[in-house]
């Protein structure tokens, strides 16, 4: 059974940092794409960062240079290091994977929700000004 469990969210002031973690089980995370999406109240869920099976990363323009996605295969864990946080980063953050799908797109298209099949329950990030 595919499971993803996020943690690490919280409340910080603008300019601060947080590191999100996503522990995965039920499949070999190295064989598939993994990603982070976020959803603010009243808005669509949007792709933030993705890492594919070759280690290639893709970031949304709004987080480039501030966020870093990585994975520790030995710990079956996906991370999102978030630095220089802004109030507009406030959202629920979700971990996801494309297990069972043949692709997760390429380039910026991999940030589209359509490619992804399993989701965690989310972890809340709140950034105050």
N, C-alpha and C positions, 0 to 999 in steps of 0.2 A: 504494500500500500504506500503510495506516494504521500509524504508529509513534509510540510515546510513550517517551521516555527521561528518567527521573528522576535527579536528583543533589542534593547538598547535605546529605545526612544525616550524622550523626556522634554523638559522645558529648559531653554537656554536663552541668553541674551544675544542680540545681534553681534556678529563677530566671533561667536563661540564655536565649539566643535562638538560633534557626537559621532560615535561609531555604532552603526547598526550591524546586527548579526542575524544570520538565518541558518539554523541547523536543519539539514535535510536528511531524509531517510526513505528507503524503498527503491532507490535506483542509484546508478553510478553517475554522480553529478558531473564527472569529467567528460561524459559522452554527449552531453546536451548543453544547450544555451541556458544561462541563468541571468536573471535580471532583477532590477528594482524599479517599481512604479510608485507613483504617489497620487493621492486624490484629496483635494481640498474641498471643503463644503460648497456645494452648488456647482462644482466643476467636474469635467470628465477626468477619468483616470489617465494619467500620462506617463510615458516612459521616461525614466531618469538615467539609467545606465544599464548596459548589457555586457556580458562576457560570453564568448562562444567557446566551443570545445577546443579551439586552437589557442585560446588565451587572448584573442583579439577583443578589444573593448570599444564600446561606442557610448557617447554621452550626449545628453540633450544640451543644446547651446546654453541654456540657462544655468547649467551647473559645471560646464567645462572649466577646468583650472581650480575648482573648489572641491569637487567630489572625486573619490577614487573607489572603483569597484575592484574587489579581489576575491580569491577563493583559496581555501586551505583544504585540499583534497583529503589529506590524512585525518582531518577533523570533520570532514563532511560539512563544512561551513562556508557560507558566502558572507562577505562583508561589504559595507558601504561606509567609508570614511568621509565625513562631511565637515569641511572647514569653512571659515568665513561665512557662517550661516546668516541668512537674511530673513526678515519677517515673511517674505513671499515664499520661503521654503516650508512654511507651516502647512502640514498635511498629514494624512495617514499614509504610511509607507508600507508597501507590500513587496514581498519576495515572490518570484515566479520562475517557472521553468517551462520548456517546450517539450517535455517528455511525451512521446507518442506522436509528435508532429515530425514531418520530414525535414523541416527547415525553420529557421527563425529570421529569414530575410538576410539582407546585407546592408551594411552602412546604416544610415539613419532609418531605413525602413524596419530594422530590427527593433526599434523602439515602439512599434505599433502593437497594440494589445492583441490583435488577431492571431499572432503566432503562438501565444502562450496558453497552456492547458491546465496548469495547477497553480494555486495561489495559497499563500499563508493567510493568517487571520489579520495581519497588519499590526503596526506599532506606531503610536502617535508621536509626532515631532512638532513642538510649538516653539517658535522663535519670537521673542518680544523685542521691541525697539527701545 
